[in-house]
Amino acid sequence: FLSIQATAQRKEANLSEANVPAYTLPDPLRTKDGKVITTAQQWTQIQRPYIYHLFEEHVYGRFPRKALSMTYKVNRVDPYALDSTATCKQITLYFTKSDTLAQLHLLLYLPNKPKRRVPVFLGMNFYGNQSVINDPSIPITTGYTVKGPGIVDNRATEASRGAQASQWPIKDIISRGYGLATFFYGDVEADKPDGWQTGFRTRLQELLDIRPEEWSAMGVWAWALCRALDYLEMDKRVDPDQVLVMGHSRLGKAALWAGASDPRFAMVISNESGEGGAALSRRDYGENIELITRSFPHWFVADYKNYGSNPAALPVDQHMLLALIAPRPLYVASAEGDQWSDPKGEFLSARYAEPVYLLFGKRGLGTDTFPRPQQPTGEFIRYHIRTGKHDVTAYDWEQYLQFAGKHCDSRP
Ligand code: GTR
């Protein structure tokens, strides 16, 4: 009877600013014994590992640190891609000899000029590599795909070719001297509650010495981003110190967790990642822990849903996830038409990560005022909200390219 009542009391999303209740955020600089962190060294040695571990325990699950002997095969190289401005490589990454089904298909575009190593944006895609550009040489993914253009009964069809091209302005990225690497997140784990059964969490559990329930879909997607980075570090045309991890929406959540988990990522970009990503959980606006864990139980470790009715009991909030990326450049972006992701909660989260950046002498947003649309703000933490819907647009990419231009040492 009690549990039936609890179900009936479940909260729906609040979308009215006037109805946001007061909340208090945990201070990223306060240690578990109540001391205050005052130096970058104390942060790196004491507080950062402590907070990172809290995210492992309560949100994304344990991040396996066991090294694998990854192998790869370059299946196709096209040096004349995009009107001969780029080289396109299709690469398969294998993680174990015994189960060759555990594989990632990486699609990599590198500018033909400049000839030297270049910075590369890395991001997962939602519908398969064939969806990011219309190129018949890219095999259509055979994996489970969520609903979308050109997807029929959770399978990608010919009609999905290039259907996401507007979210991946590859020509512009190349013309600015950057590379782009992407893979399909469904290669790693199908995005459904039982996806783990056929995904990497099951296939690699012995090798990585981790049981599927010890981590989450978000965890294994983030882990896969790190393996793609392992490959990129070996590619002679990639600047291994300038791999910039980017993600949209649920894949933005994974990009943030990858950036927090792996300091090799030189920059992190969260495009409308929302709840469980950049947005504060304690700020009750838009999607909340209750709703996200109800719809997507597999995204997080099981413990996370216990905070659905009481986010204040969670020892972390998402500004602390952003703080884990310090002192590396971080971009958080929202859209006005995407209230579900709580733009203001994303802005405030970026704002409250700033004290950690300041320990390193790096300025963050530098303002408490929520900006108007198309008015990016901030130095090492940068934020914008734009008009329009939940999406990745040319405007968003233009900001990321400018931000990268400002912070990449080997910029063109
Ligand atoms: C929604 C989910 C969000 C966001 C989004 C997306 O259904 O509630 O957290 O991740 O999907 O990935 O597009």
Residues whose N, C-alpha, C, O or C-beta is under 5 A from the ligand:
A	BS01	GTR	S249 R250 S273 G274 E275
